[in-house]
């Protein structure tokens, strides 16, 4: 994932003496219309915070092309690439303030496969920092792994920090499984670890 939450983890990974030569990565999502060189792209974020600091071969980096001419074909290509790699062993995810996971936004239904999704205004506002603080400059849609990819990962680690995530954490862990909180579906995963600070856990039910 990208965003503020995983930055300390990426810094620690970059500073550790770990061998990444046999690692294959697939990022969760990318803004539609943005190429990998765009400073607001998630690929640029990952290059800055992790990829340039480890011995990960460029060919081993799986990433969605936000600037693909055919977004639907790009999403299908991504699913095929993940399947060809044997699936996802470890999926690290963050939590959106509205309960989204990847860019699977709350709604009447959820998509199983990688797909193009219109972004809620709250999601665009949360990403405004990478676009000069102007949320209207944030692309209105994104390409994202679907919920089948998320739930079929062999192990999931969910990270959530800060009071702004408290309501979403409570809905994710204590509420029903609902498409209105996509992250709540992690309750059904057989091997998931939740890494949550006190502020993010502050709205949970006692007991």
ChimeraX attribute file (.defattr): number of C-alpha atoms within 10 A of each C-alpha:
attribute: neighborCount
match mode: 1-to-1
recipient: residues
	/A:1	22
	/A:2	20
	/A:3	16
	/A:4	10
	/A:5	16
	/A:6	17
	/A:7	16
	/A:8	11
	/A:9	12
	/A:10	18
	/A:11	13
	/A:12	11
	/A:13	15
	/A:14	17
	/A:15	12
	/A:16	11
	/A:17	9
	/A:18	10
	/A:19	10
	/A:20	13
	/A:21	11
	/A:22	9
	/A:23	11
	/A:24	17
	/A:25	19
	/A:26	19
	/A:27	20
	/A:28	24
	/A:29	26
	/A:30	28
	/A:31	26
	/A:32	23
	/A:33	18
	/A:34	19
	/A:35	19
	/A:36	19
	/A:37	12
	/A:38	12
	/A:39	14
	/A:40	22
	/A:41	24
	/A:42	26
	/A:43	27
	/A:44	15
	/A:45	20
	/A:46	17
	/A:47	13
	/A:48	13
	/A:49	20
	/A:50	19
	/A:51	20
	/A:52	13
	/A:53	15
	/A:54	17
	/A:55	15
	/A:56	18
	/A:57	15
	/A:58	11
	/A:59	8
	/A:60	14
	/A:61	14
	/A:62	16
	/A:63	17
	/A:64	27
	/A:65	23
	/A:66	26
	/A:67	15
	/A:68	15
	/A:69	10
	/A:70	10
	/A:71	19
	/A:72	14
	/A:73	11
	/A:74	20
	/A:75	23
	/A:76	13
	/A:77	14
	/A:78	22
	/A:79	17
	/A:80	12
	/A:81	15
	/A:82	16
	/A:83	12
	/A:84	9
	/A:85	11
	/A:86	8
	/A:87	16
	/A:88	19
	/A:89	11
	/A:90	15
	/A:91	21
	/A:92	18
	/A:93	22
	/A:94	23
	/A:95	23
	/A:96	24
	/A:97	19
	/A:98	21
	/A:99	25
	/A:100	22
	/A:101	27
	/A:102	26
	/A:103	28
	/A:104	30
	/A:105	24
	/A:106	19
	/A:107	12
	/A:108	8
	/A:109	12
	/A:110	16
	/A:111	16
	/A:112	14
	/A:113	17
	/A:114	24
	/A:115	22
	/A:116	24
	/A:117	18
	/A:118	14
	/A:119	18
	/A:120	14
	/A:121	13
	/A:122	13
	/A:123	18
	/A:124	19
	/A:125	16
	/A:126	15
	/A:127	19
	/A:128	18
	/A:129	14
	/A:130	17
	/A:131	17
	/A:132	11
	/A:133	13
	/A:134	13
	/A:135	19
	/A:136	12
	/A:137	15
	/A:138	24
	/A:139	20
	/A:140	17
	/A:141	18
	/A:142	22
	/A:143	26
	/A:144	27
	/A:145	26
	/A:146	24
	/A:147	21
	/A:148	13
	/A:149	19
	/A:150	25
	/A:151	21
	/A:152	15
	/A:153	18
	/A:154	15
	/A:155	17
	/A:156	22
	/A:157	15
	/A:158	18
	/A:159	19
	/A:160	26
	/A:161	20
	/A:162	14
	/A:163	17
	/A:164	14
	/A:165	21
	/A:166	22
	/A:167	17
	/A:168	27
	/A:169	30
	/A:170	18
	/A:171	21
	/A:172	23
	/A:173	18
	/A:174	14
	/A:175	15
	/A:176	13
	/A:177	17
	/A:178	17
	/A:179	19
	/A:180	18
	/A:181	24
	/A:182	27
	/A:183	30
	/A:184	24
	/A:185	18
	/A:186	22
	/A:187	16
	/A:188	10
	/A:189	16
	/A:190	13
	/A:191	14
	/A:192	19
	/A:193	14
	/A:194	15
	/A:195	13
	/A:196	17
	/A:197	14
	/A:198	12
	/A:199	14
	/A:200	21
	/A:201	21
	/A:202	17
	/A:203	17
	/A:204	17
	/A:205	10
	/A:206	5
	/A:207	3
